[in-house]
Each structure stands twice: as structure tokens, then as C-alpha cells.
Amino acid sequence: MTVDTLVRPSQTSALIKCPQYRKPKPADPCAMVIFGASGDLTKRLIVPALYNLARTGLLPAQFALIGVARKEITAESWRDELYDMLKHFVGDSAGEFEIDRVDEAAWKRLSQSISYLQGDLNDPEMYAGLRRELDRVEKNLRTHGNAIFYLAVADQLFGPTVDQLGKAGLAEQSEDRDGKQRRWRRVVIEKPFGHSLDSARRLNTRIRRTLQEDQIYRIDHFLGKDTVQSIMAFRFGNGIFEPIWNRDRIDHVQITAAETLGVEKRGAFYEATGALRDMIPNHAFSLLSMVAMEPPVGFDAASIRNMKADVLAAIPAIDPKCPVRGQYTAGKVLGKPVQGYRQEPNVAPQSNVETYAALKVEIDNWRWAGVPFFIRTGKHLVARNTEIAICFKPAPYTAFQNTLVDALRPNWLVLSIAPEESISLQFEVKRRGPVVDLAAVKMDFCYNDWFSKEPNVGYETLLYDVMIGDQTLFMRADMIEDSWRIVQPVLDEWSKKPADIPTYPSGSNGPVAADELLTRDGNRAWRPIDQPAKCNK
């Protein structure tokens, strides 16, 4: 039996009136310093996100953007580079909006705040110049002395840069006599936050010599998606779901992060990283902790992060013999021929670095005992799809004996995160006709069908949260270390001189061994990696 396709009424959203959107207030006055200002991350994501905040009125009126990089250019030239890139990437990460969609007034507002400082991040004199520039914008643009330092640089520079901020006095905050904060300083750190448990611990120890935990924002762009942020609202705001969100009703959970892209020009980075390090301790475990957390006592950052941390602390280290890895070979992706991983630029001809990883995680607590969480991620797969799929235990078959029904499928609740943001529920209904036979059908919710689509690159919410001091969507030190603790035995095993790594053809669902991972665990099976159906709007 297959899942039937139902036609959705075109005006479904008219049946329910959504409450008026409560627009948040503009963020606090501040300056943002981007270390690595000439890099792709700055041009493709950070600055377009700031532009979108300006366009929606959430960027503070008293704002300054200071770029820092080794490249010898003027502030005017940097503005021109940012604008040229903005024309291609404004809107969303797929470049959906063209030049005629750029809001020139919003860009003017942002660009007038831009300055640029050329220098080496290891040079103390550069930080002295940065202090003078921060003093200037505080006086001229009234930023109140508040500053965000965004580390859009190679991970080996995280520690040295924070050290230099401390030595220059740039990380110091001030308080009034009554203890209220008068000037704040915050540091945003991109992934990867360490490459192993030991390196993550060392980095945490190093940066906390200079910064307090409430000054550190370990960013994960996955968490900027509306569907990800809606997980808690969906669970805890609906009385029909929370009572069944446990081991009594849920059979297992699948978390998938599938990409059609290959390594492309990132071969040097990927050779030192691999799929497991790149995706699972940060992206996948962030999603897992939001799905599995206990109800928080409140929706403040401390309460939510405590519950997420409890989930990670309850996960035992993974048996290194169980996970599956693979590496893509030549094939066809989306109908186009592609080369294998070992033929990519800057990849060793005999490389055994994995481009696919799948593993099973268990949570040793009351809610989830005995419920396996299966995680898979890979490149050059058949479709791009990031989703959380919750499989409920099937109903008893007894009532359907002596009918055409030969089996009862489980119900699936699927939270799609990318490329579409949607939630679907699969359940059984009786087919039309005189005999008893069942069909699996779906009810779908798509964000674009119900809410207006705002241009978004995934960083807007996260940058806004840094500006207002909300750490809800950012990993805490203990969460980072527990994430690495869980996968460290696998990293140790895979780092040994291995036999030739299993392969899978590009454009497939991954290596065959990944299917066996679920087959031997209760005779389960992966959901097909399909391209999610596009929303109506």
C-alpha cells in the first residue's frame, strides 16, 4: 500500500484567522565588528542578514558595522563589494530575489554605518586601532559602547583573537552602581567549535579566561530556521501532541540532513573534517536536543538550555562499531554527471574521509528509554532534504483481521526544515468503496501557505538575538563538550589507519550498510530521501 496524494483546498488558510503579528522591537544600540570581513561568510550571509534586519526595522537606529581583515582596501571599496554581493544573495540563501528587489533605503541605512580596518588579527596594534574606531562610532553614532565581535575566521584563530580582545580591554563590560549593565560586549563564534572532545575543552577553557559564559554566542545557522524554532512551540503548545511524545507511543526518530552538493572547492577543509565532525555534534544534536528535551519551566534562555543540556548529558558515548560511513563516487545528481570525492580539488587520491555518516543514539532517561534516534547526513545524495521524522508505534492489527488490510503502517510526523519549511502528519483512512481497505494520507502545514514570506538567509534571528542578549538558540560550554563526548569513540576508531572506506554512487540514498543499521534494529527502515513537495506560495 502506498501513501495517497490528496489535493489541498487552495483557500485553506481562510478558514482560520491568524492573530495579528506582534512585531519585535528594534535591537539595542551597538557596533558589530566582523573579523574576516573580506570572506564569503560575511558577504553571503552576515551582511545580507543585517540588511534584512534593516529592511524590517529590527536593526537599531544607533548601529555601526566595522569590518576587519588583512585585505588592503578602503571602506568605500568594501561597501561596493558588499553591495555587489547583496544583489545576488539578498532574499534567501538560494538567491531567489533579484536586484530590483533590493530596498535601497534599507541598504543606505546600513551602508552609512560601515567602516573598515585593515590589520592582522595577531597584531596588538590592530586592536588599539579598533578601540579608537569603537570610541569614534560610540561618539558619532551613539552605540552606547555596546559591541559584538563576530569571529568569521578560521577556527584556529578563535582562541588567539579572544586573547587579543582581552589584552586590549575590548571584552570588558561595565556596570552602574546598582549592578545594572551599562555597556556590554559579546563574541559570536562560528563552527567548528573544536575538532574533538579535548580540543573543545581546551577552547572553552581558553576563551573563558577572557569572557563570561553570557558573553559567548556559539552560533549554529541551522537553528535560525522557523521550523526548528517551532519545535518547542509545536510540542508544548498543543495538547494533542505532548501526551504522546514519549516511549509509550513513539517507536523511533529519524533525523536526516541530506545534501545534493558535493565538497566542491572545500576539499582541504573536508579532508580535515569529514561528514561526522561537520554535521553531527552541532547541527544534528541541536535538532535532537530540541525534539527530546523535557518541558522547560519557562521560555527563557536559561530554562530552555538547561533542558537541552540534560538531553545531551543523558546520551551514552556511541559504540564505535555501530555507526556507518561512506564516500561518494561518480554518478548523477539531479540529472547531471558528477565526479567522485577523490577526484575533487584538494582531496587526496586515496582519501578515506567520509562524506556520509549514519549512527544510532539512545537517551538514558525516563521519557526516551528504549527509543532509538537514528541520524544520517551525507553529500551528493539523491535529494536535498533536512527533516526530523517521528515514527509512532502502529495500532494493534486485531480489529482488521479477515479484511483486505494485511498490515498497519505506523503514523509519521515529519518536520521539514530545508529546503521547504513544513510539518506533515501521515495517518490511515478507509478507501472509498464497499470493502474495508486502508490508505495512508497526509495533512500538511507549510509556512509559506499561512504566513508571509520574509527574505531570510538564516542568520537574521540569530544576529537579532545576539543584539538583544538572548542565548536560547546558542550552545553552552557543557552542551558543546557533551556533544563531542558522545561521538569521540567513533572519531577515535575512524582515525586509525582504516581499510578502504565503503562507497556509494552520487545521486543515491547512501551506502547499503546504512540500510542494514536500521534493519538489524527492530527491522526498521529509513524513509526515502525525497525532495520535499513545494509549498503553494
VEXDREN-2710 file (C-alpha; in Angstrom, 1 decimal):
% VEXDREN-2710
k/r/px/py/pz
1/MET/0.0/0.0/0.0
2/THR/1.3/3.5/-0.9
3/VAL/0.6/6.9/0.5
4/ASP/-2.2/8.6/-1.4
5/THR/-1.8/12.1/-2.7
6/LEU/-4.6/14.4/-1.6
7/VAL/-5.4/17.7/-3.2
8/ARG/-5.3/20.6/-0.7
9/PRO/-8.0/23.3/-1.0
10/SER/-6.5/26.5/-2.4
11/GLN/-8.0/28.7/0.3
12/THR/-7.4/26.6/3.4
13/SER/-5.8/29.4/5.3
14/ALA/-9.0/31.5/5.0
15/LEU/-10.7/29.0/7.4
16/ILE/-8.7/30.2/10.4
17/LYS/-7.8/33.8/11.2
18/CYS/-4.2/34.1/12.4
19/PRO/-3.7/36.7/15.1
20/GLN/-2.0/39.9/14.2
21/TYR/1.8/39.5/14.1
22/ARG/3.4/41.1/17.2
23/LYS/6.4/42.8/15.7
24/PRO/9.5/42.7/18.0
25/LYS/11.2/46.0/18.9
26/PRO/14.5/47.1/17.3
27/ALA/17.6/45.7/18.9
28/ASP/19.8/47.6/21.4
29/PRO/22.2/50.3/20.1
30/CYS/25.6/48.6/19.3
31/ALA/28.5/48.2/17.0
32/MET/29.3/45.0/15.2
33/VAL/32.9/44.1/14.4
34/ILE/33.3/41.4/11.8
35/PHE/36.7/39.7/11.9
36/GLY/37.1/38.1/8.5
37/ALA/35.3/40.9/6.7
38/SER/36.5/40.0/3.3
39/GLY/35.4/36.4/3.4
40/ASP/32.4/34.6/1.8
41/LEU/30.6/34.2/5.1
42/THR/30.5/37.9/5.6
43/LYS/29.4/38.7/2.1
44/ARG/26.9/35.9/1.5
45/LEU/25.2/35.6/4.9
46/ILE/26.2/38.1/7.6
47/VAL/25.8/41.3/5.7
48/PRO/22.6/40.2/3.8
49/ALA/21.1/39.2/7.2
50/LEU/22.0/42.7/8.6
51/TYR/20.4/44.2/5.5
52/ASN/17.2/42.2/6.1
53/LEU/17.1/43.4/9.7
54/ALA/17.4/47.0/8.5
55/ARG/14.7/46.4/5.9
56/THR/12.3/45.0/8.6
57/GLY/13.1/47.7/11.1
58/LEU/14.9/45.5/13.6
59/LEU/18.4/46.9/13.2
60/PRO/18.9/49.5/15.8
61/ALA/19.0/53.1/14.6
62/GLN/22.2/53.6/16.5
63/PHE/24.3/50.9/14.8
64/ALA/27.8/50.7/13.3
65/LEU/29.4/48.0/11.2
66/ILE/33.2/47.7/11.4
67/GLY/34.9/45.3/9.0
68/VAL/38.4/43.9/10.0
69/ALA/40.6/41.9/7.6
70/ARG/44.1/41.8/6.2
71/LYS/42.9/42.9/2.7
72/GLU/44.1/46.4/1.9
73/ILE/41.0/48.2/0.7
74/THR/39.1/51.4/1.7
75/ALA/35.8/51.4/3.5
76/GLU/34.2/52.7/0.2
77/SER/35.6/49.7/-1.7
78/TRP/34.3/47.3/0.9
79/ARG/30.9/48.8/0.7
80/ASP/30.9/48.4/-3.0
81/GLU/31.9/44.7/-2.7
82/LEU/29.1/44.1/-0.1
83/TYR/26.5/45.8/-2.3
84/ASP/27.5/43.8/-5.4
85/MET/27.3/40.5/-3.4
86/LEU/24.0/41.7/-1.9
87/LYS/22.4/42.0/-5.3
88/HIS/22.9/38.2/-5.7
89/PHE/22.2/37.0/-2.2
90/VAL/19.5/39.2/-0.8
91/GLY/16.3/37.4/0.0
92/ASP/17.3/33.9/0.9
93/SER/20.3/31.6/0.6
94/ALA/19.1/30.3/-2.8
95/GLY/19.4/33.8/-4.3
96/GLU/15.6/33.9/-5.0
97/PHE/15.4/37.7/-5.2
98/GLU/17.0/39.8/-7.9
99/ILE/18.5/43.2/-8.0
100/ASP/15.2/45.0/-8.4
101/ARG/14.1/43.7/-5.1
102/VAL/16.8/45.4/-3.1
103/ASP/15.4/48.1/-0.8
104/GLU/17.8/51.0/-1.5
105/ALA/16.6/52.9/1.6
106/ALA/17.5/49.9/3.8
107/TRP/20.8/49.5/2.2
108/LYS/21.6/53.2/2.6
109/ARG/20.8/53.0/6.2
110/LEU/23.1/50.1/6.7
111/SER/25.9/51.3/4.4
112/GLN/26.1/54.7/6.1
113/SER/27.2/52.9/9.3
114/ILE/30.1/50.9/7.6
115/SER/33.8/51.4/8.3
116/TYR/36.8/49.2/7.6
117/LEU/40.0/48.5/9.4
118/GLN/42.9/46.7/7.8
119/GLY/45.1/44.6/10.0
120/ASP/46.4/41.3/11.2
121/LEU/44.4/39.5/14.0
122/ASN/47.7/38.6/15.8
123/ASP/48.9/42.3/15.8
124/PRO/48.2/44.1/19.1
125/GLU/48.4/47.4/17.3
126/MET/45.3/46.5/15.2
127/TYR/43.3/46.1/18.4
128/ALA/44.5/49.5/19.6
129/GLY/43.2/50.9/16.3
130/LEU/39.9/49.0/16.8
131/ARG/39.5/50.5/20.2
132/ARG/39.8/54.0/18.7
133/GLU/37.3/53.2/16.0
134/LEU/34.8/51.9/18.6
135/ASP/35.3/55.1/20.5
136/ARG/34.6/57.1/17.4
137/VAL/31.4/55.3/16.5
138/GLU/30.2/55.5/20.1
139/LYS/30.6/59.3/20.0
140/ASN/29.2/59.8/16.4
141/LEU/26.6/57.1/16.1
142/ARG/25.7/56.7/19.8
143/THR/26.2/53.0/20.1
144/HIS/26.4/53.3/23.9
145/GLY/29.7/51.4/23.9
146/ASN/28.0/48.1/23.2
147/ALA/29.9/45.9/20.8
148/ILE/29.5/42.5/19.1
149/PHE/32.7/40.8/17.9
150/TYR/31.9/38.3/15.1
151/LEU/34.6/35.7/14.5
152/ALA/34.1/34.8/10.8
153/VAL/37.6/33.4/10.6
154/ALA/39.4/30.1/10.6
155/ASP/38.8/28.1/13.8
156/GLN/42.5/28.1/14.7
157/LEU/42.1/31.9/15.2
158/PHE/39.2/31.7/17.7
159/GLY/41.5/31.4/20.8
160/PRO/44.2/34.0/19.7
161/THR/41.5/36.6/18.7
162/VAL/39.7/36.3/22.0
163/ASP/43.1/36.5/23.8
164/GLN/43.9/39.8/22.0
165/LEU/40.4/41.2/22.7
166/GLY/41.1/40.6/26.4
167/LYS/44.6/42.1/26.4
168/ALA/43.3/45.2/24.6
169/GLY/40.5/45.6/27.2
170/LEU/37.8/45.3/24.4
171/ALA/36.0/42.4/26.2
172/GLU/35.4/44.4/29.4
173/GLN/31.8/45.3/30.3
174/SER/30.8/48.0/32.7
175/GLU/28.0/48.3/35.3
176/ASP/26.2/51.0/37.2
177/ARG/26.5/51.3/40.9
178/ASP/23.2/49.4/41.3
179/GLY/24.7/46.5/39.3
180/LYS/22.8/47.1/36.1
181/GLN/24.8/46.5/32.9
182/ARG/25.8/49.8/31.3
183/ARG/28.0/48.6/28.4
184/TRP/28.0/45.1/27.1
185/ARG/30.5/43.1/24.9
186/ARG/29.6/39.9/23.2
187/VAL/31.5/37.4/21.0
188/VAL/30.0/35.3/18.2
189/ILE/32.0/32.1/17.4
190/GLU/31.3/30.1/14.2
191/LYS/31.6/26.4/14.0
192/PRO/33.6/24.2/14.2
193/PHE/34.0/24.7/17.9
194/GLY/36.8/22.2/18.4
195/HIS/37.5/19.1/16.4
196/SER/37.3/16.6/19.3
197/LEU/36.4/16.5/23.0
198/ASP/39.9/17.5/24.1
199/SER/40.1/20.4/21.6
200/ALA/36.6/21.7/22.6
201/ARG/37.5/21.6/26.2
202/ARG/40.8/23.5/25.6
203/LEU/39.0/26.1/23.6
204/ASN/36.3/26.6/26.2
205/THR/38.9/26.9/28.9
206/ARG/40.9/29.4/26.8
207/ILE/38.1/31.8/25.9
208/ARG/36.6/31.7/29.4
209/ARG/39.8/33.2/30.7
210/THR/38.7/36.4/28.9
211/LEU/34.9/36.0/28.6
212/GLN/32.0/35.1/30.8
213/GLU/29.6/32.4/29.5
214/ASP/26.9/35.0/29.0
215/GLN/29.2/36.9/26.6
216/ILE/29.8/33.8/24.3
217/TYR/27.5/33.0/21.4
218/ARG/28.4/29.7/19.7
219/ILE/26.3/30.1/16.5
220/ASP/24.7/27.3/14.5
221/HIS/22.8/28.7/11.5
222/PHE/20.5/25.6/11.4
223/LEU/18.8/27.0/14.5
224/GLY/17.8/30.2/12.6
225/LYS/15.1/28.3/10.7
226/ASP/11.5/28.9/11.7
227/THR/10.7/25.2/11.7
228/VAL/13.5/24.5/14.1
229/GLN/12.4/27.2/16.4
230/SER/8.8/26.0/16.2
231/ILE/9.7/22.5/17.5
232/MET/9.2/23.6/21.1
233/ALA/6.0/25.6/20.3
234/PHE/4.6/22.7/18.4
235/ARG/5.3/20.3/21.3
236/PHE/4.4/22.3/24.3
237/GLY/1.7/24.5/22.8
238/ASN/-0.6/21.7/21.5
239/GLY/-2.4/19.4/23.9
240/ILE/-2.8/16.6/21.4
241/PHE/1.0/16.0/20.9
242/GLU/2.8/16.4/24.2
243/PRO/0.9/13.5/25.9
244/ILE/2.1/11.1/23.2
245/TRP/5.7/12.5/23.0
246/ASN/7.4/9.6/24.8
247/ARG/8.5/6.0/24.7
248/ASP/4.9/4.7/25.2
249/ARG/3.8/6.0/21.8
250/ILE/7.0/6.7/19.7
251/ASP/8.8/3.8/18.1
252/HIS/11.8/5.7/16.8
253/VAL/13.0/9.0/15.4
254/GLN/15.0/9.7/12.2
255/ILE/17.0/12.9/11.7
256/THR/18.2/13.4/8.2
257/ALA/20.5/16.1/6.7
258/ALA/20.9/15.2/3.1
259/GLU/22.7/17.4/0.5
260/THR/22.9/17.2/-3.2
261/LEU/26.0/19.4/-3.2
262/GLY/29.4/17.7/-3.1
263/VAL/32.6/19.0/-1.4
264/GLU/33.3/21.3/-4.4
265/LYS/36.1/23.8/-3.5
266/ARG/36.2/22.9/0.2
267/GLY/38.4/19.8/-0.2
268/ALA/41.1/21.0/2.1
269/PHE/38.6/21.7/4.8
270/TYR/36.7/18.5/4.4
271/GLU/39.9/16.3/4.4
272/ALA/40.5/17.5/8.0
273/THR/36.8/17.3/9.0
274/GLY/34.6/14.7/7.4
275/ALA/30.8/14.4/7.5
276/LEU/30.5/13.3/11.1
277/ARG/32.5/16.3/12.5
278/ASP/31.0/18.7/10.1
279/MET/27.3/18.0/10.9
280/ILE/26.5/15.7/13.8
281/PRO/27.9/17.2/17.0
282/ASN/26.5/20.6/16.1
283/HIS/23.6/20.6/13.7
284/ALA/22.1/17.1/14.3
285/PHE/22.5/17.1/18.1
286/SER/20.9/20.6/18.2
287/LEU/17.9/19.2/16.5
288/LEU/17.8/16.1/18.6
289/SER/18.0/18.1/21.9
290/MET/15.0/20.2/20.9
291/VAL/12.9/17.2/20.0
292/ALA/13.8/15.2/23.1
293/MET/14.0/17.9/25.8
294/GLU/11.7/18.0/28.8
295/PRO/9.2/20.9/29.2
296/PRO/11.1/23.9/30.5
297/VAL/9.9/25.9/33.5
298/GLY/9.8/28.9/31.3
299/PHE/10.7/30.1/27.8
300/ASP/13.8/32.0/28.9
301/ALA/17.2/31.1/27.7
302/ALA/18.5/29.5/30.9
303/SER/15.5/27.2/31.3
304/ILE/15.5/26.0/27.8
305/ARG/19.3/25.4/27.6
306/ASN/19.1/23.5/30.9
307/MET/16.6/21.1/29.4
308/LYS/18.6/20.7/26.2
309/ALA/21.8/20.1/28.1
310/ASP/20.1/17.4/30.2
311/VAL/19.3/15.5/27.0
312/LEU/22.9/15.5/25.8
313/ALA/24.2/14.6/29.2
314/ALA/21.8/11.5/29.2
315/ILE/23.2/10.1/25.9
316/PRO/25.9/7.5/26.4
317/ALA/29.0/7.6/24.2
318/ILE/28.4/5.7/20.9
319/ASP/29.7/2.2/20.4
320/PRO/32.3/2.8/17.6
321/LYS/31.4/-0.4/15.9
322/CYS/27.8/0.5/15.1
323/PRO/28.0/3.8/13.0
324/VAL/28.2/3.6/9.2
325/ARG/30.3/5.7/7.0
326/GLY/30.6/6.1/3.2
327/GLN/32.2/8.2/0.5
328/TYR/30.6/9.2/-2.7
329/THR/31.9/8.0/-6.1
330/ALA/31.0/9.3/-9.6
331/GLY/27.4/9.3/-10.6
332/LYS/24.5/11.6/-11.5
333/VAL/22.9/14.2/-9.1
334/LEU/19.7/15.9/-10.2
335/GLY/20.4/14.5/-13.7
336/LYS/23.9/15.9/-14.0
337/PRO/27.1/13.8/-14.1
338/VAL/29.4/14.5/-11.1
339/GLN/32.8/13.2/-10.1
340/GLY/33.7/11.2/-7.1
341/TYR/35.1/12.6/-3.8
342/ARG/38.6/11.5/-4.6
343/GLN/38.6/13.5/-7.8
344/GLU/37.6/16.7/-6.1
345/PRO/40.2/19.6/-5.8
346/ASN/42.5/19.4/-2.8
347/VAL/41.4/15.8/-1.9
348/ALA/44.0/13.0/-1.5
349/PRO/43.7/10.4/-4.3
350/GLN/43.4/7.6/-1.7
351/SER/41.4/9.6/0.9
352/ASN/39.3/7.6/3.4
353/VAL/37.5/10.6/4.7
354/GLU/33.7/10.0/5.0
355/THR/31.2/12.1/3.1
356/TYR/28.3/10.1/4.7
357/ALA/27.7/9.1/8.3
358/ALA/24.8/7.3/9.9
359/LEU/24.5/6.4/13.6
360/LYS/22.1/5.3/16.3
361/VAL/21.8/7.4/19.5
362/GLU/20.0/6.3/22.7
363/ILE/18.8/8.6/25.6
364/ASP/19.0/7.1/29.0
365/ASN/16.1/8.9/30.8
366/TRP/12.5/8.1/31.7
367/ARG/10.9/9.6/28.6
368/TRP/13.1/8.0/26.0
369/ALA/14.4/4.7/27.4
370/GLY/14.4/2.2/24.6
371/VAL/13.6/4.7/21.8
372/PRO/16.4/4.8/19.2
373/PHE/17.2/8.1/17.4
374/PHE/18.8/7.4/14.0
375/ILE/20.9/10.2/12.4
376/ARG/22.2/10.4/8.9
377/THR/24.0/13.0/6.9
378/GLY/25.7/12.9/3.5
379/LYS/26.8/14.8/0.4
380/HIS/25.9/14.1/-3.2
381/LEU/22.7/12.3/-2.3
382/VAL/19.6/11.9/-4.4
383/ALA/17.9/15.0/-3.0
384/ARG/18.4/17.9/-0.6
385/ASN/16.3/17.3/2.5
386/THR/16.7/18.1/6.1
387/GLU/13.9/16.7/8.3
388/ILE/13.0/15.2/11.7
389/ALA/10.7/12.2/11.2
390/ILE/8.9/10.8/14.3
391/CYS/7.6/7.3/13.8
392/PHE/4.7/6.3/16.2
393/LYS/4.1/2.7/17.2
394/PRO/1.4/1.1/15.0
395/ALA/-2.0/0.3/16.2
396/PRO/-3.0/-3.3/17.0
397/TYR/-3.9/-5.3/13.9
398/THR/-6.6/-7.4/15.6
399/ALA/-9.7/-5.4/14.5
400/PHE/-8.8/-5.7/10.8
401/GLN/-8.5/-9.5/10.6
402/ASN/-10.4/-11.0/7.7
403/THR/-10.3/-7.8/5.7
404/LEU/-8.1/-6.7/2.8
405/VAL/-5.8/-5.0/5.3
406/ASP/-2.7/-7.1/5.6
407/ALA/-0.7/-4.7/7.8
408/LEU/-1.0/-1.4/9.6
409/ARG/1.5/1.2/8.9
410/PRO/2.9/3.5/11.6
411/ASN/1.9/7.1/11.7
412/TRP/4.6/9.6/10.8
413/LEU/5.0/13.2/12.0
414/VAL/7.6/14.9/9.8
415/LEU/9.1/18.3/10.5
416/SER/10.8/19.5/7.3
417/ILE/13.5/22.1/7.8
418/ALA/15.0/22.6/4.4
419/PRO/14.6/23.3/1.6
420/GLU/10.9/23.7/2.5
421/GLU/9.7/24.5/6.0
422/SER/6.7/22.4/6.8
423/ILE/5.1/19.9/9.1
424/SER/3.1/16.8/7.9
425/LEU/1.2/14.1/9.6
426/GLN/0.6/10.7/7.9
427/PHE/-2.3/8.6/9.1
428/GLU/-4.7/5.8/7.9
429/VAL/-8.1/6.3/6.4
430/LYS/-10.6/3.9/4.7
431/ARG/-10.6/3.9/0.9
432/ARG/-13.9/4.7/-0.7
433/GLY/-15.8/1.5/-1.7
434/PRO/-17.8/-1.4/-0.2
435/VAL/-14.7/-3.2/1.2
436/VAL/-12.5/-2.5/4.1
437/ASP/-9.1/-1.3/2.9
438/LEU/-6.9/1.4/4.2
439/ALA/-4.9/4.2/2.6
440/ALA/-2.1/6.3/4.1
441/VAL/-2.8/10.0/3.6
442/LYS/-1.1/13.2/4.8
443/MET/-2.1/16.5/6.3
444/ASP/0.4/19.2/5.5
445/PHE/1.3/22.6/7.0
446/CYS/3.6/24.9/5.0
447/TYR/4.9/28.1/6.4
448/ASN/4.5/29.9/3.1
449/ASP/0.9/28.9/2.9
450/TRP/0.0/30.6/6.2
451/PHE/2.5/33.4/6.7
452/SER/4.0/36.0/4.5
453/LYS/7.5/35.1/3.4
454/GLU/10.2/37.4/4.6
455/PRO/13.6/37.4/2.8
456/ASN/15.8/35.4/5.0
457/VAL/19.3/33.8/4.8
458/GLY/19.0/32.0/8.2
459/TYR/21.1/34.4/10.3
460/GLU/18.6/37.2/10.9
461/THR/17.0/35.7/14.1
462/LEU/20.4/34.7/15.4
463/LEU/22.0/38.1/14.9
464/TYR/19.0/39.8/16.4
465/ASP/19.2/37.5/19.4
466/VAL/22.9/38.4/19.9
467/MET/21.9/42.1/19.8
468/ILE/19.2/41.7/22.5
469/GLY/21.3/39.2/24.6
470/ASP/19.0/36.2/24.1
471/GLN/21.2/33.0/24.2
472/THR/18.3/30.5/23.8
473/LEU/19.5/29.3/20.3
474/PHE/23.2/29.1/21.2
475/MET/25.1/26.2/22.6
476/ARG/26.5/26.4/26.1
477/ALA/30.0/25.1/27.0
478/ASP/28.8/21.9/28.7
479/MET/26.5/21.2/25.7
480/ILE/29.4/21.5/23.3
481/GLU/31.6/19.2/25.4
482/ASP/28.8/16.6/25.8
483/SER/28.2/16.6/22.0
484/TRP/31.9/15.8/21.4
485/ARG/31.9/13.2/24.2
486/ILE/29.1/11.3/22.5
487/VAL/30.9/10.9/19.2
488/GLN/34.5/10.8/20.4
489/PRO/34.8/6.9/20.4
490/VAL/33.7/6.9/16.8
491/LEU/36.2/9.6/15.8
492/ASP/39.0/7.6/17.6
493/GLU/38.1/4.4/15.8
494/TRP/37.8/6.1/12.4
495/SER/41.1/7.9/12.8
496/LYS/43.0/4.6/12.9
497/LYS/44.6/3.6/9.6
498/PRO/41.4/2.1/8.1
499/ALA/40.7/-0.4/5.3
500/ASP/39.2/1.2/2.2
501/ILE/36.1/3.1/3.1
502/PRO/32.7/1.9/1.8
503/THR/31.4/3.9/-1.1
504/TYR/28.1/4.9/-2.6
505/PRO/27.3/6.3/-6.0
506/SER/26.5/10.0/-6.2
507/GLY/22.7/10.5/-6.6
508/SER/21.8/7.6/-4.4
509/ASN/20.4/7.3/-0.8
510/GLY/23.8/6.5/0.6
511/PRO/25.7/3.2/1.3
512/VAL/23.9/-0.1/1.7
513/ALA/25.3/-0.6/5.2
514/ALA/23.2/2.4/6.4
515/ASP/20.1/0.4/5.5
516/GLU/21.4/-2.5/7.5
517/LEU/21.9/-0.3/10.5
518/LEU/18.1/0.0/10.8
519/THR/17.2/-3.5/9.6
520/ARG/19.1/-5.1/12.4
521/ASP/17.5/-2.8/14.9
522/GLY/13.9/-4.0/15.0
523/ASN/13.6/-4.5/11.3
524/ARG/13.1/-0.8/10.7
525/ALA/13.8/1.2/7.5
526/TRP/14.9/4.7/6.5
527/ARG/12.4/7.0/5.0
528/PRO/13.3/7.6/1.3
529/ILE/15.3/10.8/0.8
530/ASP/12.8/12.6/-1.3
531/GLN/12.7/16.3/-2.4
532/PRO/10.0/17.8/-0.1
533/ALA/6.9/18.9/-2.0
534/LYS/7.0/22.6/-2.7
535/CYS/4.6/24.8/-0.7
536/ASN/1.8/26.6/-2.6
537/LYS/3.3/30.1/-2.4
END
